[in-house]
């Protein structure tokens, strides 16, 4: 089930905005690759995104 289908547009936008603020360590308004890796590296989601071939 998609999260976005359960939330109003404003609620989803708030989640996106807060996520960017949390991950944007250099406060440039964007998430760099290094910032993304830092956030993803601290979770198990990177294990779920891997496809074994």
C-alpha positions as semicolon CSV with decimal commas, in nm:
position;residue;x (nm);y (nm);z (nm)
1;X;0,000;0,000;0,000
2;X;0,131;0,341;-0,092
3;X;0,164;0,595;0,189
4;X;0,058;0,881;-0,035
5;X;-0,283;0,728;-0,100
6;X;-0,364;0,748;0,272
7;X;-0,256;1,108;0,324
8;X;-0,379;1,442;0,205
9;X;-0,144;1,631;-0,027
10;X;-0,056;1,880;0,248
11;X;0,030;1,601;0,492
12;X;0,251;1,428;0,237
13;X;0,425;1,758;0,154
14;X;0,494;1,814;0,526
15;X;0,658;1,472;0,548
16;X;0,872;1,549;0,243
17;X;0,972;1,890;0,379
18;X;1,066;1,751;0,721
19;X;1,263;1,469;0,561
20;X;1,465;1,715;0,354
21;X;1,531;1,935;0,659
22;X;1,644;1,627;0,855
23;X;1,876;1,496;0,583
24;X;2,007;1,830;0,452
25;X;2,312;1,867;0,676
26;X;2,470;2,154;0,480
27;X;2,137;2,342;0,471
28;X;2,143;2,411;0,097
29;X;1,780;2,303;0,048
30;X;1,880;1,984;-0,133
31;X;1,985;1,634;-0,036
32;X;2,324;1,547;-0,182
33;X;2,427;1,190;-0,258
34;X;2,647;1,185;0,053
35;X;2,360;1,313;0,270
36;X;2,129;1,049;0,120
37;X;2,384;0,775;0,187
38;X;2,426;0,896;0,544
39;X;2,052;0,867;0,612
40;X;2,003;0,539;0,427
41;X;2,316;0,389;0,581
42;X;2,165;0,432;0,927
43;X;1,857;0,224;0,840
44;X;1,782;-0,126;0,716
45;X;1,611;0,007;0,404
46;X;1,929;-0,032;0,200
47;X;1,901;-0,408;0,259
48;X;1,547;-0,411;0,122
49;X;1,648;-0,215;-0,189
50;X;1,903;-0,476;-0,302
51;X;1,810;-0,727;-0,570
52;X;2,001;-1,055;-0,566
53;X;2,087;-1,172;-0,917
